[in-house]
Structures are given as C-alpha cells and as structure tokens.
Amino acid sequence: MLPNDWQPCRSRAIEGFRYLEDREILQLLFVGRRRPYDYPCPLEMYERFVAAPSKGQFHNDVLQPHAKAQGWSPRPQDWPRNDPLGP
C-alpha cells in the first residue's frame, strides 16, 4: 500500500510515484523494492512521464539518460520515519 501522496502505477516495473515540484524531483518506487529512487525531473518532463503509455520505458529512455546527463546517479532513498512504508 502506497502513502497517500503517491500515485499507483500500472507497470510491471514501477509500483508508484510522486513528484516533488519544489525540488523538481520524481520519486519512483520499483516493484519489489521498499525504498524510493529520486530522479531530477523538470515539470514538463514529469507531465510527459504521467502521459507516457509505458512508465518503465519512459524511465529507461528518458529519465535515466537525463539523470546521467545531469551527473545524477539515482540511489535508494530512506523513507521518513512517519511514512507507512518506512522501517
């Protein structure tokens, strides 16, 4: 079960996502993982992600190359202590 501010995702690879607009960060929770990954993501790119028919393919084709071009290496993030998915 995802926290309230997360969007569920119909994907074999991505369970859910949320966008932190103030930081331009897209957080993804992958299927089978219990920690989210942060990706740099301007608002326009986030809107394209939401509209993409395949979120996993968008991740592979757009988000990952964009993150690498920004010198970003996505790593699992810790959940806030009050988060229901956290430890």
N, CA, C and O atoms as CSV, one atom per row, in Angstrom:
chain,resi,resn,atom,element,x,y,z
A,1,MET,N,N,0.835,-1.188,0.000
A,1,MET,CA,C,0.000,0.000,0.000
A,1,MET,C,C,0.880,1.252,0.000
A,1,MET,O,O,1.822,1.365,0.785
A,2,LEU,N,N,0.560,2.171,-0.878
A,2,LEU,CA,C,1.344,3.389,-1.016
A,2,LEU,C,C,0.833,4.476,-0.067
A,2,LEU,O,O,-0.354,4.518,0.256
A,3,PRO,N,N,1.737,5.354,0.377
A,3,PRO,CA,C,1.292,6.511,1.162
A,3,PRO,C,C,0.335,7.375,0.331
A,3,PRO,O,O,0.325,7.290,-0.897
A,4,ASN,N,N,-0.459,8.197,1.000
A,4,ASN,CA,C,-1.495,8.994,0.337
A,4,ASN,C,C,-0.988,9.896,-0.770
A,4,ASN,O,O,-1.689,10.093,-1.763
A,5,ASP,N,N,0.195,10.446,-0.635
A,5,ASP,CA,C,0.668,11.394,-1.641
A,5,ASP,C,C,1.364,10.719,-2.825
A,5,ASP,O,O,1.945,11.402,-3.670
A,6,TRP,N,N,1.312,9.408,-2.893
A,6,TRP,CA,C,1.896,8.658,-4.003
A,6,TRP,C,C,0.798,8.223,-4.962
A,6,TRP,O,O,-0.330,7.943,-4.558
A,7,GLN,N,N,1.156,8.172,-6.253
A,7,GLN,CA,C,0.245,7.697,-7.284
A,7,GLN,C,C,0.579,6.241,-7.593
A,7,GLN,O,O,1.740,5.915,-7.839
A,8,PRO,N,N,-0.423,5.361,-7.585
A,8,PRO,CA,C,-0.141,3.985,-8.006
A,8,PRO,C,C,0.149,3.958,-9.507
A,8,PRO,O,O,-0.274,4.842,-10.253
A,9,CYS,N,N,0.862,2.951,-9.921
A,9,CYS,CA,C,1.273,2.869,-11.322
A,9,CYS,C,C,0.969,1.476,-11.860
A,9,CYS,O,O,1.304,0.468,-11.238
A,10,ARG,N,N,0.334,1.437,-13.015
A,10,ARG,CA,C,0.085,0.154,-13.688
A,10,ARG,C,C,1.295,-0.163,-14.551
A,10,ARG,O,O,1.327,0.137,-15.744
A,11,SER,N,N,2.261,-0.761,-13.936
A,11,SER,CA,C,3.509,-1.062,-14.626
A,11,SER,C,C,4.082,-2.332,-14.034
A,11,SER,O,O,3.919,-2.605,-12.845
A,12,ARG,N,N,4.744,-3.091,-14.855
A,12,ARG,CA,C,5.427,-4.278,-14.335
A,12,ARG,C,C,6.677,-3.888,-13.575
A,12,ARG,O,O,7.184,-4.673,-12.774
A,13,ALA,N,N,7.185,-2.679,-13.814
A,13,ALA,CA,C,8.443,-2.258,-13.206
A,13,ALA,C,C,8.270,-1.238,-12.081
A,13,ALA,O,O,9.033,-1.250,-11.115
A,14,ILE,N,N,7.277,-0.360,-12.196
A,14,ILE,CA,C,7.116,0.753,-11.254
A,14,ILE,C,C,5.805,0.603,-10.499
A,14,ILE,O,O,4.731,0.551,-11.098
A,15,GLU,N,N,5.904,0.535,-9.180
A,15,GLU,CA,C,4.711,0.369,-8.338
A,15,GLU,C,C,3.993,1.696,-8.103
A,15,GLU,O,O,2.763,1.753,-8.101
A,16,GLY,N,N,4.775,2.768,-7.905
A,16,GLY,CA,C,4.163,4.059,-7.628
A,16,GLY,C,C,5.160,5.184,-7.833
A,16,GLY,O,O,6.357,4.963,-8.015
A,17,PHE,N,N,4.622,6.413,-7.797
A,17,PHE,CA,C,5.473,7.590,-7.997
A,17,PHE,C,C,4.859,8.799,-7.318
A,17,PHE,O,O,3.665,8.837,-7.021
A,18,ARG,N,N,5.712,9.785,-7.082
A,18,ARG,CA,C,5.243,11.095,-6.637
A,18,ARG,C,C,6.233,12.139,-7.135
A,18,ARG,O,O,7.413,11.861,-7.350
A,19,TYR,N,N,5.708,13.354,-7.309
A,19,TYR,CA,C,6.532,14.443,-7.827
A,19,TYR,C,C,6.680,15.508,-6.757
A,19,TYR,O,O,5.692,15.983,-6.196
A,20,LEU,N,N,7.919,15.876,-6.480
A,20,LEU,CA,C,8.231,16.932,-5.526
A,20,LEU,C,C,8.536,18.183,-6.348
A,20,LEU,O,O,9.684,18.445,-6.705
A,21,GLU,N,N,7.488,18.943,-6.638
A,21,GLU,CA,C,7.594,20.064,-7.575
A,21,GLU,C,C,8.590,21.118,-7.106
A,21,GLU,O,O,9.327,21.679,-7.917
A,22,ASP,N,N,8.618,21.390,-5.805
A,22,ASP,CA,C,9.521,22.434,-5.292
A,22,ASP,C,C,10.987,22.079,-5.499
A,22,ASP,O,O,11.839,22.965,-5.552
A,23,ARG,N,N,11.284,20.792,-5.615
A,23,ARG,CA,C,12.665,20.335,-5.824
A,23,ARG,C,C,12.894,19.780,-7.223
A,23,ARG,O,O,14.018,19.423,-7.575
A,24,GLU,N,N,11.828,19.707,-8.026
A,24,GLU,CA,C,11.885,19.095,-9.357
A,24,GLU,C,C,12.491,17.697,-9.294
A,24,GLU,O,O,13.436,17.367,-10.011
A,25,ILE,N,N,11.912,16.890,-8.410
A,25,ILE,CA,C,12.344,15.509,-8.203
A,25,ILE,C,C,11.156,14.576,-8.430
A,25,ILE,O,O,10.075,14.785,-7.880
A,26,LEU,N,N,11.369,13.555,-9.238
A,26,LEU,CA,C,10.385,12.490,-9.406
A,26,LEU,C,C,10.884,11.299,-8.601
A,26,LEU,O,O,11.989,10.804,-8.827
A,27,GLN,N,N,10.069,10.846,-7.669
A,27,GLN,CA,C,10.425,9.678,-6.878
A,27,GLN,C,C,9.678,8.474,-7.437
A,27,GLN,O,O,8.472,8.532,-7.678
A,28,LEU,N,N,10.402,7.400,-7.636
A,28,LEU,CA,C,9.825,6.161,-8.147
A,28,LEU,C,C,10.029,5.043,-7.142
A,28,LEU,O,O,11.098,4.902,-6.548
A,29,LEU,N,N,8.984,4.256,-6.967
A,29,LEU,CA,C,9.086,3.045,-6.162
A,29,LEU,C,C,8.941,1.876,-7.129
A,29,LEU,O,O,7.886,1.676,-7.731
A,30,PHE,N,N,10.011,1.114,-7.265
A,30,PHE,CA,C,10.014,-0.010,-8.198
A,30,PHE,C,C,9.384,-1.241,-7.557
A,30,PHE,O,O,9.456,-1.432,-6.343
A,31,VAL,N,N,8.775,-2.061,-8.382
A,31,VAL,CA,C,8.152,-3.298,-7.918
A,31,VAL,C,C,9.206,-4.150,-7.207
A,31,VAL,O,O,10.309,-4.346,-7.718
A,32,GLY,N,N,8.855,-4.641,-6.046
A,32,GLY,CA,C,9.759,-5.499,-5.285
A,32,GLY,C,C,10.771,-4.751,-4.447
A,32,GLY,O,O,11.534,-5.371,-3.707
A,33,ARG,N,N,10.797,-3.441,-4.542
A,33,ARG,CA,C,11.723,-2.629,-3.742
A,33,ARG,C,C,10.928,-1.937,-2.653
A,33,ARG,O,O,9.731,-1.697,-2.816
A,34,ARG,N,N,11.568,-1.619,-1.561
A,34,ARG,CA,C,10.858,-0.948,-0.478
A,34,ARG,C,C,11.394,0.452,-0.221
A,34,ARG,O,O,11.007,1.100,0.751
A,35,ARG,N,N,12.283,0.919,-1.089
A,35,ARG,CA,C,12.846,2.271,-0.945
A,35,ARG,C,C,12.727,3.001,-2.270
A,35,ARG,O,O,13.017,2.427,-3.319
A,36,PRO,N,N,12.304,4.261,-2.238
A,36,PRO,CA,C,12.141,5.021,-3.482
A,36,PRO,C,C,13.475,5.521,-4.039
A,36,PRO,O,O,14.467,5.645,-3.320
A,37,TYR,N,N,13.464,5.799,-5.321
A,37,TYR,CA,C,14.614,6.369,-6.011
A,37,TYR,C,C,14.231,7.761,-6.505
A,37,TYR,O,O,13.128,7.959,-7.014
A,38,ASP,N,N,15.137,8.721,-6.358
A,38,ASP,CA,C,14.909,10.092,-6.793
A,38,ASP,C,C,15.560,10.337,-8.152
A,38,ASP,O,O,16.679,9.892,-8.409
A,39,TYR,N,N,14.834,11.056,-9.022
A,39,TYR,CA,C,15.350,11.435,-10.330
A,39,TYR,C,C,15.131,12.929,-10.545
A,39,TYR,O,O,14.059,13.443,-10.227
A,40,PRO,N,N,16.133,13.637,-11.082
A,40,PRO,CA,C,15.909,15.038,-11.439
A,40,PRO,C,C,14.880,15.075,-12.569
A,40,PRO,O,O,14.978,14.317,-13.534
A,41,CYS,N,N,13.895,15.961,-12.437
A,41,CYS,CA,C,12.807,15.919,-13.407
A,41,CYS,C,C,12.073,17.258,-13.442
A,41,CYS,O,O,11.270,17.546,-12.554
A,42,PRO,N,N,12.341,18.077,-14.458
A,42,PRO,CA,C,11.585,19.318,-14.597
A,42,PRO,C,C,10.092,19.016,-14.783
A,42,PRO,O,O,9.721,17.912,-15.184
A,43,LEU,N,N,9.260,19.987,-14.495
A,43,LEU,CA,C,7.807,19.802,-14.563
A,43,LEU,C,C,7.350,19.284,-15.929
A,43,LEU,O,O,6.509,18.388,-16.000
A,44,GLU,N,N,7.894,19.835,-16.999
A,44,GLU,CA,C,7.498,19.385,-18.340
A,44,GLU,C,C,7.799,17.893,-18.541
A,44,GLU,O,O,6.999,17.175,-19.140
A,45,MET,N,N,8.927,17.439,-18.052
A,45,MET,CA,C,9.286,16.022,-18.172
A,45,MET,C,C,8.351,15.168,-17.319
A,45,MET,O,O,7.958,14.077,-17.733
A,46,TYR,N,N,7.993,15.655,-16.135
A,46,TYR,CA,C,7.049,14.930,-15.284
A,46,TYR,C,C,5.700,14.777,-15.993
A,46,TYR,O,O,5.094,13.706,-15.954
A,47,GLU,N,N,5.240,15.832,-16.630
A,47,GLU,CA,C,3.971,15.763,-17.363
A,47,GLU,C,C,4.049,14.737,-18.492
A,47,GLU,O,O,3.073,14.038,-18.765
A,48,ARG,N,N,5.195,14.647,-19.139
A,48,ARG,CA,C,5.391,13.624,-20.171
A,48,ARG,C,C,5.406,12.228,-19.560
A,48,ARG,O,O,4.880,11.287,-20.154
A,49,PHE,N,N,6.003,12.086,-18.378
A,49,PHE,CA,C,6.024,10.802,-17.672
A,49,PHE,C,C,4.595,10.350,-17.371
A,49,PHE,O,O,4.236,9.201,-17.629
A,50,VAL,N,N,3.786,11.251,-16.828
A,50,VAL,CA,C,2.403,10.913,-16.473
A,50,VAL,C,C,1.619,10.475,-17.707
A,50,VAL,O,O,0.814,9.547,-17.635
A,51,ALA,N,N,1.850,11.132,-18.823
A,51,ALA,CA,C,1.124,10.818,-20.056
A,51,ALA,C,C,1.678,9.603,-20.800
A,51,ALA,O,O,1.021,9.077,-21.698
A,52,ALA,N,N,2.872,9.158,-20.437
A,52,ALA,CA,C,3.514,8.057,-21.167
A,52,ALA,C,C,2.716,6.760,-21.023
A,52,ALA,O,O,2.296,6.415,-19.918
A,53,PRO,N,N,2.504,6.038,-22.126
A,53,PRO,CA,C,1.784,4.765,-22.035
A,53,PRO,C,C,2.573,3.701,-21.279
A,53,PRO,O,O,1.982,2.801,-20.681
A,54,SER,N,N,3.889,3.794,-21.299
A,54,SER,CA,C,4.733,2.852,-20.567
A,54,SER,C,C,5.678,3.641,-19.660
A,54,SER,O,O,6.630,4.268,-20.126
A,55,LYS,N,N,5.398,3.598,-18.364
A,55,LYS,CA,C,6.231,4.333,-17.399
A,55,LYS,C,C,7.635,3.724,-17.328
A,55,LYS,O,O,8.620,4.451,-17.200
A,56,GLY,N,N,7.726,2.410,-17.411
A,56,GLY,CA,C,9.027,1.746,-17.377
A,56,GLY,C,C,9.890,2.125,-18.569
A,56,GLY,O,O,11.086,2.373,-18.421
A,57,GLN,N,N,9.290,2.168,-19.741
A,57,GLN,CA,C,10.040,2.548,-20.934
A,57,GLN,C,C,10.451,4.013,-20.861
A,57,GLN,O,O,11.559,4.361,-21.270
A,58,PHE,N,N,9.573,4.883,-20.345
A,58,PHE,CA,C,9.924,6.288,-20.182
A,58,PHE,C,C,11.103,6.417,-19.221
A,58,PHE,O,O,12.011,7.216,-19.447
A,59,HIS,N,N,11.083,5.636,-18.160
A,59,HIS,CA,C,12.200,5.634,-17.214
A,59,HIS,C,C,13.496,5.286,-17.931
A,59,HIS,O,O,14.500,5.983,-17.787
A,60,ASN,N,N,13.470,4.213,-18.698
A,60,ASN,CA,C,14.685,3.748,-19.382
A,60,ASN,C,C,15.145,4.696,-20.487
A,60,ASN,O,O,16.341,4.945,-20.636
A,61,ASP,N,N,14.199,5.222,-21.258
A,61,ASP,CA,C,14.541,6.023,-22.442
A,61,ASP,C,C,14.755,7.504,-22.156
A,61,ASP,O,O,15.493,8.170,-22.883
A,62,VAL,N,N,14.119,8.033,-21.102
A,62,VAL,CA,C,14.171,9.475,-20.853
A,62,VAL,C,C,14.762,9.810,-19.481
A,62,VAL,O,O,15.728,10.568,-19.395
A,63,LEU,N,N,14.194,9.256,-18.412
A,63,LEU,CA,C,14.639,9.633,-17.060
A,63,LEU,C,C,16.090,9.246,-16.785
A,63,LEU,O,O,16.877,10.072,-16.322
A,64,GLN,N,N,16.442,8.009,-17.065
A,64,GLN,CA,C,17.817,7.580,-16.791
A,64,GLN,C,C,18.842,8.386,-17.594
A,64,GLN,O,O,19.811,8.871,-17.010
A,65,PRO,N,N,18.665,8.548,-18.915
A,65,PRO,CA,C,19.637,9.361,-19.653
A,65,PRO,C,C,19.691,10.810,-19.154
A,65,PRO,O,O,20.766,11.408,-19.096
A,66,HIS,N,N,18.536,11.370,-18.796
A,66,HIS,CA,C,18.513,12.741,-18.271
A,66,HIS,C,C,19.285,12.810,-16.955
A,66,HIS,O,O,20.073,13.733,-16.748
A,67,ALA,N,N,19.068,11.851,-16.076
A,67,ALA,CA,C,19.773,11.834,-14.792
A,67,ALA,C,C,21.283,11.730,-15.015
A,67,ALA,O,O,22.054,12.443,-14.373
A,68,LYS,N,N,21.703,10.853,-15.913
A,68,LYS,CA,C,23.135,10.699,-16.194
A,68,LYS,C,C,23.726,11.976,-16.769
A,68,LYS,O,O,24.838,12.363,-16.411
A,69,ALA,N,N,22.986,12.635,-17.660
A,69,ALA,CA,C,23.462,13.886,-18.252
A,69,ALA,C,C,23.612,14.981,-17.203
A,69,ALA,O,O,24.413,15.902,-17.365
A,70,GLN,N,N,22.835,14.873,-16.126
A,70,GLN,CA,C,22.909,15.844,-15.033
A,70,GLN,C,C,23.974,15.451,-13.997
A,70,GLN,O,O,24.162,16.150,-13.000
A,71,GLY,N,N,24.664,14.338,-14.236
A,71,GLY,CA,C,25.654,13.855,-13.278
A,71,GLY,C,C,25.020,13.213,-12.063
A,71,GLY,O,O,25.627,13.151,-10.994
A,72,TRP,N,N,23.801,12.737,-12.228
A,72,TRP,CA,C,22.998,12.184,-11.141
A,72,TRP,C,C,23.029,10.669,-11.215
A,72,TRP,O,O,22.808,10.097,-12.283
A,73,SER,N,N,23.298,10.021,-10.110
A,73,SER,CA,C,23.258,8.571,-10.042
A,73,SER,C,C,22.182,8.174,-9.036
A,73,SER,O,O,22.441,8.172,-7.833
A,74,PRO,N,N,20.967,7.835,-9.509
A,74,PRO,CA,C,19.878,7.518,-8.583
A,74,PRO,C,C,20.241,6.392,-7.629
A,74,PRO,O,O,20.739,5.340,-8.030
A,75,ARG,N,N,19.979,6.646,-6.368
A,75,ARG,CA,C,20.217,5.667,-5.308
A,75,ARG,C,C,18.952,5.570,-4.462
A,75,ARG,O,O,18.173,6.520,-4.395
A,76,PRO,N,N,18.748,4.427,-3.820
A,76,PRO,CA,C,17.563,4.320,-2.964
A,76,PRO,C,C,17.614,5.345,-1.833
A,76,PRO,O,O,18.662,5.581,-1.232
A,77,GLN,N,N,16.455,5.949,-1.560
A,77,GLN,CA,C,16.338,6.953,-0.506
A,77,GLN,C,C,15.683,6.330,0.720
A,77,GLN,O,O,14.914,5.376,0.602
A,78,ASP,N,N,15.985,6.863,1.880
A,78,ASP,CA,C,15.327,6.403,3.101
A,78,ASP,C,C,13.947,7.036,3.200
A,78,ASP,O,O,13.757,8.187,2.808
A,79,TRP,N,N,12.995,6.292,3.720
A,79,TRP,CA,C,11.663,6.818,3.970
A,79,TRP,C,C,11.698,7.683,5.220
A,79,TRP,O,O,12.453,7.385,6.145
A,80,PRO,N,N,10.910,8.735,5.273
A,80,PRO,CA,C,10.785,9.477,6.533
A,80,PRO,C,C,10.254,8.537,7.619
A,80,PRO,O,O,9.506,7.606,7.320
A,81,ARG,N,N,10.628,8.772,8.846
A,81,ARG,CA,C,10.221,7.881,9.939
A,81,ARG,C,C,8.707,7.725,10.087
A,81,ARG,O,O,8.238,6.666,10.503
A,82,ASN,N,N,7.942,8.758,9.755
A,82,ASN,CA,C,6.492,8.690,9.914
A,82,ASN,C,C,5.791,8.116,8.679
A,82,ASN,O,O,4.561,8.071,8.642
A,83,ASP,N,N,6.543,7.680,7.676
A,83,ASP,CA,C,5.956,7.154,6.458
A,83,ASP,C,C,5.536,5.703,6.668
A,83,ASP,O,O,6.307,4.922,7.226
A,84,PRO,N,N,4.315,5.316,6.229
A,84,PRO,CA,C,3.847,3.954,6.446
A,84,PRO,C,C,4.685,2.871,5.779
A,84,PRO,O,O,4.655,1.719,6.213
A,85,LEU,N,N,5.432,3.216,4.735
A,85,LEU,CA,C,6.292,2.215,4.099
A,85,LEU,C,C,7.681,2.175,4.702
A,85,LEU,O,O,8.481,1.300,4.373
A,86,GLY,N,N,7.961,3.093,5.560
A,86,GLY,CA,C,9.296,3.185,6.168
A,86,GLY,C,C,9.564,2.067,7.150
A,86,GLY,O,O,8.702,1.232,7.424
A,87,PRO,N,N,10.782,2.067,7.674
A,87,PRO,CA,C,11.173,0.976,8.593
A,87,PRO,C,C,10.397,1.007,9.882
A,87,PRO,O,O,10.610,0.160,10.750
